[in-house]
Amino acid sequence: MKSIFPNLSQKDKPALQMQDTVLIIDDEKKLCNLMARVIELESFKVFQAYTGKDGLKILKTERFKWY
């Protein structure tokens, strides 16, 4: 599978490894799972929620780096 960050050099990629976290909120479970797998391939930590309410619970209990 191709990288979603093709323009990053190899020396830049380690800075992304398991430092950044993504929260995916989508009521389509198959789509949510697919997006999570693709993003995890880029070494991100991924949380999934299938409702907005569950997404808010994750935001309250997990630490996220905000940009």
Summary of the structure (lengths in Angstrom):
residues: 67
radius of gyration: 13.1
end to end distance: 26.9
largest distance: 38.4
contacts: 146
relative contact order: 0.22
helix: 40%
strand: 15%
